[in-house]
Amino acid sequence: MALLGQLVLVASTDPLPLAQQLRIWQCRQRCYHQTDVSPSLCHARPDCYMCHDYCRVLVVAEWSLARSMCADRIFCSRGCRTACQFHRLHTATAAPFANALHKA
């Protein structure tokens, strides 16, 4: 029920399709797990917050932008790499985006 409640909350504030919202939620759960930070404290930890932010950005970004963001070895910190890895493994609907992330 907790997942449903969180998705309903996201659905009421976010115009993205439910499948994309679910992918963002799953990605963010990985962020919290990888950084061992609770959702309420994530914004205070740079790696967790960047991961949290990129989980949404990578869902809505053009594939060429997502590719360059994930390939940037200087700016793309551990949190960014966690989100990029999640989307590389879980993006099946947009082949150009998935292929771009595999090359990053």
N, C-alpha and C positions, 0 to 999 in steps of 0.2 A: 504494500500500500504506500510506503514511503516513496518509491519510484514514481508511482502514479501521481501522487500529490505534487512532487517536484516537477513532473512533466506538465501537469495541468497549470501550475504556476508559470512555467516557462511559456506554455502555449498562449496564455492570456496576455503576455507582454511581448512576445516575439512573433513576427509574422512568418517565420520560416516554416516549411512543411514539417510535420511531426517526425518523419524519418530523419531529417537533418537535426532537429532538436534532440532526438534520441542519441545520434552520433556525437553531438556536442556534449551531452550529459555523460555518456560513456567515456569519452576522452577526458573530461574533467575528473571523473572518478579515478582514472589512471594517474592524473596529476597529483591528486591527494595521496594516493597510495605510494607513488614513486618518491614524493618529497616528505612523506610521513607527517602531513599537515592537515588539520581539520579544515573543512570548507570555510568556516568562519574566520580562520586565521590566514588563509591563503593569500589574501591581498597584501599582507605584511611581509611575505617571503618572496623575494624577486624571482627565484626559479619557479615556484608554484604559481605566482601571478602571471608570469610570462606564458607558462604552459596553459593555464586557465584561459587567458586571452587568446592565444593562438588556436585553441580548440575551436573557437567560433570563427576566427579570421580565416582559417584554412578551409572551413566549410563553405564560406561565401566568396572567397577570393577567386579571381581568374587563375587558371592553372599556371600561366607563365609567372604571375606574381608569387603564387605559392611556391613554385619551384625555386625562384630566386631567394625567397625568404628562407626556405629550408636549406639552401645551398650556402648561405652566408655563414662561413665558419667563425667569423669574428663576432657578429651580432647575435647569431642563433645560439643562445646559451643552452645549458642542460634542459631547462624547462621547455624551450622552443623545440629542442631535439626530441623530447618526449612526445610532444603534440605531433610533430612531423612523423615520427615513427608510428604513432597510433593511426594517423590518417593514411600513411603508406600501406599499412596492413588492412585497413578497413574501408578503403575507398574502392568500390567496385562499379559504381554507377557512372563515373566520369573517367573514361579510359585515358584521355590526354593528361588529366590531372594525376591519375595514379601512375602513369608512365613517367611523368615529370618528377614525381616524388621518388620513384625508384632510382632515378639517375642522380638525385641529390645526395 
